[in-house]
Amino acid sequence: MPSDISDERLERVVRRAVRAELRRLAGRLFWTVVALVGIYAGFGLVALGFNAAGWSVVTTAFVVLGIALIGQGIRTLLLKW
């Protein structure tokens, strides 16, 4: 039929769509890795703060920063997926 899309044009459209999906997946995977590193570092900071000998401004800052990193990591995971 004359209204059918040619094979070459259809192939270009499919290639473009596949490339766009792969680019989006790569972005999601990148931000997932960044979020997981942040969550891991956040748990490390919280553990470091709780395992300190005494509470001071520094240990409190470690715990607060760790909780913030964990929260941002979870937020990033939820927004990207």
N, C-alpha and C positions, 0 to 999 in steps of 0.2 A: 504494500500500500504506500502511496506517496506521503502520507502523514506520519509514517513510522520514522523513528530516529535512526540515523545511520549507525552502524556498528562502531565506527571510529569515534563519533561524537559521544556515544554511550560509554565507550571505553574511557575517554577523557574525563567524563563526568564521574564515573566510578572511581577512577584513580584519584581525582581531586577529593572526593568524599573520603576515601580510605586514608589519604594523607592527612586530611583535617582531623579525622578520628585518632590517628596515631599521634599527631601533635598534641591533641587534647589529653590522651592517655599518658604521654610522656610528662606533660605538665602536672597531671594529677599524681603520678608516681614520684616526681621530684618533690612536690610539696608534702607528700606523705612521708618521705624520708626525712625531710627537714622537721616535720612535726614530731616524728618518732624520736629524732635526736634531741629535740627540745624537751619532750616528755621524759626521756631517759636522764638528761642533764638536770631537769627539775627534781626528779626523785633523788638524784645524787645530792643535790644541794639541800633538800629537806632532810635526808639522812645525815648529812654532814652537820647540819645545824642541831639536830636532835642528839647526835652523839658527842657533841662538844662537852667539855668539862663543866662549864658554867654558862649561864645565859648572859649575853652582853648584846650590844648594839649590832655587832658583826654577825653573831649567830642568829639573831632575830632577822637581820637582813637576808641571810642565806635562806632561812625558812620561807620568808615572804617572797623572795625572788624565785625560789623553787616552786612554790605554789602558783605563782604567776606564769612561770614557764609551762607547768603542767596544764594550766587552764588554757593558755594560748595554743598549745599543741593540740589539745582536744578540740578547741574551736576551729583550728585550721583543718583538722581531719573532717570535721562535720561539714564545713563549708565547701571543701573540695570534692567530697564524695556525695 
